Amino acid sequence: MAKRRSKANNDAPELGREFFARAVPVSDGDAALLRAMRATRGKQRTPTKRLVSLRLSPDVLDVYRRTGRGWQARINSDLEKAAKRIRRVT
């Protein structure tokens, strides 16, 4: 009887005997180093934006969220355009 593979893992090849024959166990020191490397993000740039709390109407929020990923950046872009218009008027 053939083994069934999950549809979610169709693109993941099965690991054969050759793979496991070449595998090397990770020592405790190496494991600690790997954990430390994953825990650090590296040097960060200076933030160019400020974190604020902003109350938006549910309708506005729904419209932007429906546009998909990047909806917060699109709100920022639209607010920047509005700020430029206001600066020109004042």
N, C-alpha and C positions, 0 to 999 in steps of 0.2 A: 504494500500500500504506500503510495507516494505521500510525502509530507506536504501539507498545505502551508503556503506562505501568506502572511497577512497582506492585504492590499496596500496598507500604509508602508510596508517595507519592500515593495517590489524593486525599488532602486538600490537596495542594500544587498550586496553580494553575500553569500554564505561564506563564512571563514573556514577554510579547509585545513587539512593536517599540516600542510607546508607552513601556513601562517603560524600555527601554534608551535611547530617545531623550531621556528626562528624567534619566537617570543622570549623575552628576557624579563625576569621578575624585577619589579621596582624595589630598590632598597629603601629602608626607612628614611635615610638622608635625602635620597632623590625625591621621595614622596613629599617630604617637608618643603623642599625647594620648589617643587611644582605647585604646591598649595600657596606658597608665598608669592610666586610669580603671578598666579591667577588673582590674588588678593589685591595687587597693586595696579593702578591704572596708568602710572607714569605721570610725567609733568603735564599739568593742565594749563590751558590758556586762561588768561584773565577773562572773567565773564563779561560779555558785552551787553547782556540784558539783565534786568532786575526782576526778581520774583515779586509779584503782587497778587492780591486777592481782588477779583473782579466779579461783580454780579451781572450776569447776562440773562435776558429773558429766555425762557425755554424754547421759544420759536427760533430765535437767533442761533442758539446753541445747537438745536436739531439740524438746522440748515447746514451749518459748518461741519458738524460731525458726519453728516451724510455724504460729504465730499470725500471722505476717506482719510487715509494717513496724511499727516501734515496739516490738519485742519487748524491747529493752533498757530502755525506759521502763517497760514492764510489770513487768520484774524489779525495777526501782527502786521502783515503787509497792508491790509485794508485800513488799519488804524494809522499806519505811517502815511498813506496817501491822504487820508482825511486831515492829519496834522499838517501836511504840506499846504493843503488848500487853506486851512485856517491861518497859517503863517502868512500866506500871500494877502489875505484879506485884512489882517491886523497890522 
